[in-house]
C-alpha cells in the first residue's frame, strides 16, 4: 500500500516512484508525458 503525505493513493492513480518510495501523485496528462519520455529514451520498450 502506497501512502503519500497529502492523501492515500487510490486504484487508478498515477504515482511517481523512486527507489521504492512514492514521490508524487501525477495527473493523467503528466503521467502520459512521462510514459512517452520513458519510451523515447528506452527505444519504445516497456522495461
MODELLER restraints for C-alpha pairs under 7 A, 6 or more apart:
rsr = mdl.restraints
at = mdl.atoms
rsr.add(forms.Gaussian(group=physical.xy_distance, feature=features.Distance(at['CA:2:A'], at['CA:9:A']), mean=6.13, stdev=0.5))
rsr.add(forms.Gaussian(group=physical.xy_distance, feature=features.Distance(at['CA:2:A'], at['CA:22:A']), mean=6.65, stdev=0.5))
rsr.add(forms.Gaussian(group=physical.xy_distance, feature=features.Distance(at['CA:3:A'], at['CA:9:A']), mean=5.72, stdev=0.5))
rsr.add(forms.Gaussian(group=physical.xy_distance, feature=features.Distance(at['CA:4:A'], at['CA:22:A']), mean=6.63, stdev=0.5))
rsr.add(forms.Gaussian(group=physical.xy_distance, feature=features.Distance(at['CA:14:A'], at['CA:25:A']), mean=6.02, stdev=0.5))
rsr.add(forms.Gaussian(group=physical.xy_distance, feature=features.Distance(at['CA:14:A'], at['CA:26:A']), mean=5.25, stdev=0.5))
rsr.add(forms.Gaussian(group=physical.xy_distance, feature=features.Distance(at['CA:14:A'], at['CA:27:A']), mean=6.71, stdev=0.5))
rsr.add(forms.Gaussian(group=physical.xy_distance, feature=features.Distance(at['CA:14:A'], at['CA:28:A']), mean=6.98, stdev=0.5))
rsr.add(forms.Gaussian(group=physical.xy_distance, feature=features.Distance(at['CA:14:A'], at['CA:31:A']), mean=6.44, stdev=0.5))
rsr.add(forms.Gaussian(group=physical.xy_distance, feature=features.Distance(at['CA:15:A'], at['CA:22:A']), mean=6.43, stdev=0.5))
rsr.add(forms.Gaussian(group=physical.xy_distance, feature=features.Distance(at['CA:15:A'], at['CA:24:A']), mean=5.80, stdev=0.5))
rsr.add(forms.Gaussian(group=physical.xy_distance, feature=features.Distance(at['CA:15:A'], at['CA:25:A']), mean=4.64, stdev=0.5))
rsr.add(forms.Gaussian(group=physical.xy_distance, feature=features.Distance(at['CA:15:A'], at['CA:26:A']), mean=5.76, stdev=0.5))
rsr.add(forms.Gaussian(group=physical.xy_distance, feature=features.Distance(at['CA:16:A'], at['CA:22:A']), mean=5.96, stdev=0.5))
rsr.add(forms.Gaussian(group=physical.xy_distance, feature=features.Distance(at['CA:16:A'], at['CA:23:A']), mean=5.48, stdev=0.5))
rsr.add(forms.Gaussian(group=physical.xy_distance, feature=features.Distance(at['CA:16:A'], at['CA:24:A']), mean=5.15, stdev=0.5))
rsr.add(forms.Gaussian(group=physical.xy_distance, feature=features.Distance(at['CA:16:A'], at['CA:25:A']), mean=6.31, stdev=0.5))
rsr.add(forms.Gaussian(group=physical.xy_distance, feature=features.Distance(at['CA:16:A'], at['CA:26:A']), mean=6.92, stdev=0.5))
rsr.add(forms.Gaussian(group=physical.xy_distance, feature=features.Distance(at['CA:17:A'], at['CA:23:A']), mean=5.46, stdev=0.5))
rsr.add(forms.Gaussian(group=physical.xy_distance, feature=features.Distance(at['CA:39:A'], at['CA:45:A']), mean=5.88, stdev=0.5))
rsr.add(forms.Gaussian(group=physical.xy_distance, feature=features.Distance(at['CA:39:A'], at['CA:46:A']), mean=6.86, stdev=0.5))
